[in-house]
């Protein structure tokens, strides 16, 4: 395998179908999502909402704490 060769697990045809489906789901085309795509979205929505409810508050707390710490240190150095 050469250095410039991409490591794809899907064939080129499958990759094209995946990209087209993602484009449709993102609203980037007039063609509506397929029934299968809609069913997958329906199943993923509660899982994603649950993950966001559980994961985002601690993640945001950590990010804000680090940002506040940096601002306080910068303020102390400038005093």
ZISUL-V175799 format. One record per residue. N is the residue number from 1. SS is DSSP state (@ for helix, = for strand, . for the rest). PSI is psi in whole degrees, 0 to 359 (NA if undefined). BURIAL is I if it has 9 or more other ideal C-beta (glycine too) atoms within 8 Angstrom, else O. Layout:
N/SS/PSI/BURIAL + N/SS/PSI/BURIAL
This chain:
1/./129/O + 2/./163/O + 3/./327/O + 4/./355/O + 5/./131/O + 6/./147/O + 7/./97/O + 8/./136/O + 9/./341/O + 10/./152/O + 11/./167/O + 12/@/321/O + 13/@/316/O + 14/@/320/O + 15/@/319/I + 16/@/318/O + 17/@/320/O + 18/@/314/I + 19/@/320/O + 20/@/319/O + 21/@/317/I + 22/@/322/O + 23/@/317/I + 24/@/316/I + 25/@/330/I + 26/./0/O + 27/./17/O + 28/./11/O + 29/./162/O + 30/./342/O + 31/./124/O + 32/./161/O + 33/./153/O + 34/./168/O + 35/@/317/O + 36/@/316/O + 37/@/319/I + 38/@/320/I + 39/@/320/O + 40/@/316/O + 41/@/320/I + 42/@/321/O + 43/@/327/O + 44/@/329/O + 45/@/309/O + 46/@/326/O + 47/@/317/O + 48/@/319/O + 49/@/317/O + 50/@/316/O + 51/@/316/O + 52/@/319/O + 53/@/324/O + 54/@/323/O + 55/@/326/O + 56/@/317/O + 57/@/310/O + 58/@/325/O + 59/@/313/O + 60/@/322/O + 61/@/316/O + 62/@/315/O + 63/@/314/O + 64/@/321/O + 65/@/315/O + 66/@/319/O + 67/@/316/O + 68/@/319/O + 69/@/316/O + 70/@/318/O + 71/@/320/O + 72/@/317/O + 73/@/318/O + 74/@/319/O + 75/@/319/O + 76/@/323/O + 77/@/328/O + 78/@/350/O + 79/./NA/O
